[in-house]
Amino acid sequence: MVDTGKAHPARVYDYWLGGKDHFAADRLVAERVAANAPEVTQACRENRAFVGRAVRILAAGGARQFLDIGTGFPTMGNSDEAAHAVAPDAHVVCVDNDPVVLAHSRALLARRRPEHTTVLAGDLRDPRSILTDPQLREVIDFGRPVVLLLAAILHFIPDSDEPAAILAAFRDAMAPGSHLVLSHATYDFNIKVLNNSRVYRDATAPFVPRSGAQIAVLLDGFEPLEPGLVDVADWRPDGTRPLPQQRLNIYGVVARKP
């Protein structure tokens, strides 16, 4: 059963992206967050654009397996669209723990490329259950390189849930030559972002922005590609959209497992 009285990160994110899959509690949190960080709507859109660029570049380089955890609602520019635009034979697995997200994803993604897109229920806090899921193992061969996408999700994982250990579990399961696509909220450029931890207090997940140094620690065992850990808008911009005039308080990085 869906608890519409508590904000869910995927629905709040959908609100900022201009979607329709949100409730009053989600809108309230979204507006309170924006009061502390007015750039949040642009940050979400630039984050989606960053993921698209990263996926297309990796697909052009030969990547054919993508595991997107915390995929959110399948709006325009989702990871499967980006991958299949370059590599129609790529297989994309979308994982989320929200039943509303799962229902929408299964309905929409199945119409796009059902033979190359799989939607699974899973929780990032339990990597073993995801990695041993029989449906995942049917379509993803961890003996070959895989792209793990963790876009705007780790900042909903508190330190008590050991985000570094979560990432290590996936890293250890990934073959050499695999890649991580990560974006993560920060307070480095706007200290008021920290106030949003209180805003999310009654949501289904806490909000834990981290400094660039803290995020870099999570990349242990991976080698960042150029230009490293940067504002998402600054990660290999392709000229298709104007660069923001301000810092967006969300870092992006693509890193390789050697």
Secondary structure, 3 states (H helix, E strand, C coil): CCCCCCCCHHHHHHHHCCCCCCCHHHHHHHHHHHHHCCCHHHHHHHHHHHHHHHHHHHHHCCCCEEEEECCCCCCCCCHHHHHHHHCCCCEEEEEECCHHHHHHHHHHHHHHCCCCEEEEECCCCCHHHHHCCHHHHHHCCCCCCCEEEEECCHHHCCHHHCHHHHHHHHHHHCCCCCEEEEEEECCCCCHHHHHHHHHHHHCCCCCCCCCHHHHHHCCCCCEECCCCCEEHHHCCCCCCCCCCCCCCCEEEEEEECC
